[in-house]
């Protein structure tokens, strides 16, 4: 009998948490869709081509905001490479796209705590830049790029 009450209490808490999170998730999805829709127009305006460091910072920033599915990032990365964007910038964008989540920050903070969410995003942002340079320079060193 006491176990049944415990299960019912946990179920009520779960439903209440889910109801509180739904508006944040819907808002996050709408904002992500908006950013992704505007993003290709900005590429054609010539954002990239300012050197590896600036391109990497810009791509990491864009990828941090325009969070999406990993498969979509590969398609976008291929289009960017085809459009003449450098490999370091494309690598940074793809890694940031799937690891950093500025748009998802409110939902993440609600579920995991604000401090954790901010630290995770800052660490992932810095790691993205490092990973992009290490990946491309490793490929160049091996003669694969």
C-alpha contacts under 8 A as a table, 3 or more apart, distances in Angstrom:
res1	aa1	res2	aa2	distance
1	X	4	X	5.19
1	X	5	X	6.62
2	X	5	X	5.20
2	X	6	X	6.27
3	X	6	X	4.96
3	X	7	X	6.18
4	X	7	X	5.12
4	X	8	X	6.16
5	X	8	X	5.02
5	X	9	X	6.05
6	X	9	X	5.16
6	X	10	X	6.20
7	X	10	X	5.12
7	X	11	X	6.07
8	X	11	X	5.01
8	X	12	X	6.15
9	X	12	X	5.14
9	X	13	X	6.24
10	X	13	X	5.08
10	X	14	X	6.10
11	X	14	X	5.04
11	X	15	X	6.17
12	X	15	X	5.19
12	X	16	X	6.08
13	X	16	X	5.07
13	X	17	X	6.09
14	X	17	X	5.15
14	X	18	X	6.10
15	X	18	X	5.02
15	X	19	X	6.12
16	X	19	X	5.17
16	X	20	X	6.26
17	X	20	X	5.09
17	X	21	X	6.20
18	X	21	X	5.13
18	X	22	X	6.14
19	X	22	X	5.44
19	X	23	X	7.73
20	X	23	X	6.80
20	X	24	X	7.78
21	X	24	X	5.36
21	X	25	X	6.27
21	X	107	X	6.91
21	X	110	X	7.87
22	X	25	X	5.14
22	X	26	X	6.13
23	X	26	X	5.13
23	X	27	X	6.06
24	X	27	X	5.10
24	X	28	X	6.03
24	X	106	X	7.14
24	X	107	X	5.97
25	X	28	X	4.98
25	X	29	X	6.18
25	X	104	X	7.89
25	X	107	X	6.61
26	X	29	X	5.15
26	X	30	X	6.20
27	X	30	X	5.11
27	X	31	X	6.08
28	X	31	X	5.18
28	X	32	X	6.04
28	X	103	X	5.91
28	X	104	X	6.00
29	X	32	X	5.06
29	X	33	X	6.15
30	X	33	X	5.13
30	X	34	X	6.27
31	X	34	X	5.05
31	X	35	X	6.23
31	X	103	X	7.21
32	X	35	X	5.17
32	X	36	X	6.11
32	X	65	X	7.80
32	X	66	X	5.88
32	X	67	X	6.52
32	X	68	X	7.49
32	X	103	X	6.91
33	X	36	X	5.16
33	X	37	X	6.10
34	X	37	X	5.15
34	X	38	X	6.34
35	X	38	X	5.24
35	X	39	X	5.89
35	X	65	X	7.64
35	X	66	X	5.81
36	X	39	X	5.08
36	X	40	X	7.29
36	X	66	X	6.04
37	X	40	X	6.74
37	X	41	X	8.00
38	X	41	X	5.70
38	X	42	X	6.77
39	X	42	X	5.24
39	X	43	X	6.56
40	X	43	X	5.13
40	X	44	X	6.56
41	X	44	X	5.35
41	X	45	X	6.54
42	X	45	X	5.07
42	X	46	X	7.10
42	X	47	X	6.68
43	X	46	X	5.59
43	X	47	X	5.68
43	X	48	X	7.39
44	X	47	X	7.55
46	X	49	X	7.42
48	X	55	X	5.66
48	X	58	X	7.96
48	X	85	X	6.31
49	X	52	X	7.97
49	X	55	X	6.66
49	X	85	X	6.85
49	X	86	X	7.56
50	X	54	X	6.02
50	X	55	X	6.05
51	X	54	X	5.72
51	X	55	X	5.91
52	X	55	X	5.19
52	X	56	X	5.87
52	X	86	X	7.57
52	X	88	X	6.64
52	X	89	X	7.03
53	X	56	X	5.16
53	X	57	X	6.24
54	X	57	X	5.14
54	X	58	X	6.05
55	X	58	X	5.08
55	X	59	X	5.93
55	X	86	X	7.95
55	X	88	X	7.78
55	X	89	X	5.36
56	X	59	X	5.09
56	X	60	X	5.95
56	X	88	X	6.25
56	X	89	X	4.49
56	X	90	X	7.96
56	X	92	X	5.91
56	X	93	X	7.74
56	X	129	X	6.63
56	X	132	X	7.68
57	X	60	X	5.14
57	X	61	X	6.11
57	X	89	X	7.89
57	X	129	X	7.18
58	X	61	X	5.10
58	X	62	X	6.14
58	X	89	X	7.77
59	X	62	X	5.08
59	X	63	X	5.92
59	X	89	X	5.42
59	X	90	X	6.92
59	X	92	X	5.84
59	X	93	X	4.67
60	X	63	X	5.08
60	X	64	X	5.96
60	X	89	X	7.63
60	X	92	X	5.23
60	X	93	X	5.07
60	X	95	X	7.88
60	X	96	X	5.48
60	X	97	X	7.90
60	X	125	X	6.93
60	X	128	X	6.93
60	X	129	X	6.94
61	X	64	X	5.06
61	X	65	X	6.46
61	X	93	X	7.82
61	X	96	X	7.71
62	X	65	X	5.29
62	X	66	X	5.94
62	X	93	X	6.81
62	X	97	X	7.95
63	X	66	X	5.11
63	X	67	X	6.16
63	X	92	X	7.59
63	X	93	X	4.67
63	X	94	X	6.68
63	X	95	X	7.56
63	X	96	X	4.75
63	X	97	X	4.20
63	X	98	X	7.87
63	X	100	X	7.46
64	X	67	X	6.10
64	X	93	X	7.82
64	X	96	X	5.18
64	X	97	X	5.66
64	X	99	X	7.73
64	X	100	X	4.90
64	X	101	X	5.44
64	X	102	X	5.79
64	X	103	X	7.99
64	X	125	X	7.42
65	X	97	X	7.67
65	X	100	X	7.83
65	X	101	X	6.38
65	X	102	X	5.25
65	X	103	X	5.86
66	X	97	X	6.40
66	X	101	X	7.94
66	X	103	X	7.50
67	X	96	X	7.81
67	X	97	X	4.80
67	X	98	X	6.36
67	X	100	X	7.32
67	X	101	X	5.86
67	X	102	X	7.75
67	X	103	X	7.09
67	X	104	X	7.94
68	X	72	X	6.77
68	X	73	X	7.00
68	X	97	X	6.02
68	X	98	X	6.45
69	X	72	X	5.38
69	X	73	X	6.57
69	X	97	X	7.87
69	X	98	X	6.79
70	X	73	X	5.07
70	X	74	X	6.60
70	X	94	X	7.71
70	X	97	X	7.44
70	X	98	X	5.88
71	X	74	X	5.32
71	X	75	X	6.64
72	X	75	X	5.15
72	X	76	X	6.15
73	X	76	X	4.98
73	X	77	X	5.87
73	X	93	X	7.96
73	X	94	X	5.41
73	X	97	X	6.69
73	X	98	X	7.81
74	X	77	X	4.93
74	X	78	X	6.15
74	X	94	X	6.90
75	X	78	X	5.18
75	X	79	X	6.34
76	X	79	X	5.09
76	X	80	X	6.14
77	X	80	X	5.04
77	X	81	X	6.14
77	X	90	X	5.57
77	X	91	X	7.62
77	X	93	X	7.70
77	X	94	X	6.63
78	X	81	X	5.14
78	X	82	X	6.10
79	X	82	X	5.00
79	X	83	X	6.10
80	X	83	X	4.88
80	X	84	X	6.43
80	X	85	X	5.40
80	X	90	X	6.79
81	X	84	X	5.23
81	X	85	X	5.11
81	X	86	X	6.56
81	X	87	X	6.82
81	X	90	X	6.99
82	X	85	X	7.41
85	X	89	X	6.88
85	X	90	X	6.84
86	X	89	X	5.47
86	X	90	X	6.33
87	X	90	X	5.06
87	X	91	X	5.96
87	X	136	X	6.87
88	X	91	X	5.13
88	X	92	X	6.14
88	X	132	X	5.49
88	X	133	X	6.19
88	X	135	X	7.99
88	X	136	X	5.97
89	X	92	X	5.07
89	X	93	X	6.11
89	X	132	X	7.43
90	X	93	X	5.07
90	X	94	X	6.15
91	X	94	X	5.23
91	X	95	X	6.14
91	X	132	X	5.30
91	X	135	X	7.94
91	X	136	X	7.98
92	X	95	X	5.27
92	X	96	X	5.97
92	X	128	X	5.82
92	X	129	X	6.07
92	X	131	X	7.51
92	X	132	X	5.01
93	X	96	X	5.21
93	X	97	X	5.79
94	X	97	X	5.01
94	X	98	X	6.64
95	X	98	X	5.61
95	X	99	X	6.11
95	X	128	X	5.93
95	X	132	X	7.78
96	X	99	X	5.10
96	X	100	X	5.09
96	X	101	X	7.95
96	X	124	X	7.44
96	X	125	X	6.67
96	X	128	X	5.90
97	X	100	X	6.31
97	X	101	X	7.54
98	X	101	X	7.69
99	X	121	X	7.84
99	X	124	X	6.26
100	X	120	X	7.97
100	X	121	X	5.30
100	X	124	X	5.76
100	X	125	X	6.19
101	X	104	X	5.03
101	X	105	X	6.01
101	X	121	X	6.63
102	X	105	X	5.05
102	X	121	X	7.40
103	X	106	X	7.32
104	X	107	X	5.53
104	X	108	X	6.09
105	X	108	X	4.99
105	X	109	X	5.83
105	X	117	X	6.47
105	X	118	X	7.57
106	X	109	X	5.09
106	X	110	X	6.12
107	X	110	X	5.11
107	X	111	X	6.23
108	X	111	X	5.19
108	X	112	X	5.68
108	X	113	X	7.08
108	X	114	X	7.58
108	X	117	X	5.92
109	X	112	X	5.31
109	X	113	X	4.41
109	X	114	X	4.17
109	X	115	X	7.47
109	X	116	X	7.29
109	X	117	X	5.29
109	X	118	X	7.82
110	X	113	X	5.73
110	X	114	X	6.92
112	X	116	X	6.56
112	X	117	X	6.74
113	X	116	X	5.48
113	X	117	X	6.20
114	X	117	X	5.14
114	X	118	X	6.14
115	X	118	X	5.33
115	X	119	X	6.13
116	X	119	X	5.23
116	X	120	X	5.95
117	X	120	X	5.19
117	X	121	X	6.18
118	X	121	X	5.22
118	X	122	X	6.17
119	X	122	X	5.21
119	X	123	X	6.03
120	X	123	X	5.26
120	X	124	X	6.02
121	X	124	X	5.07
121	X	125	X	6.01
122	X	125	X	5.07
122	X	126	X	6.34
123	X	126	X	5.31
123	X	127	X	6.01
124	X	127	X	4.93
124	X	128	X	5.89
125	X	128	X	5.19
125	X	129	X	6.76
126	X	129	X	5.45
126	X	130	X	6.54
127	X	130	X	5.06
127	X	131	X	5.92
128	X	131	X	5.08
128	X	132	X	6.05
129	X	132	X	5.22
129	X	133	X	6.45
130	X	133	X	5.41
130	X	134	X	6.09
131	X	134	X	5.09
131	X	135	X	5.83
132	X	135	X	5.27
132	X	136	X	6.27
133	X	136	X	5.38
133	X	137	X	5.94
134	X	137	X	5.27
134	X	138	X	5.84
135	X	138	X	5.21
135	X	139	X	6.25
136	X	139	X	5.07
136	X	140	X	6.18
136	X	145	X	7.55
137	X	140	X	4.94
137	X	141	X	5.98
138	X	141	X	4.98
138	X	142	X	6.16
139	X	142	X	5.15
139	X	143	X	6.07
139	X	144	X	5.03
139	X	145	X	5.40
140	X	143	X	4.89
140	X	144	X	5.86
140	X	145	X	5.06
141	X	144	X	7.68
142	X	145	X	7.91
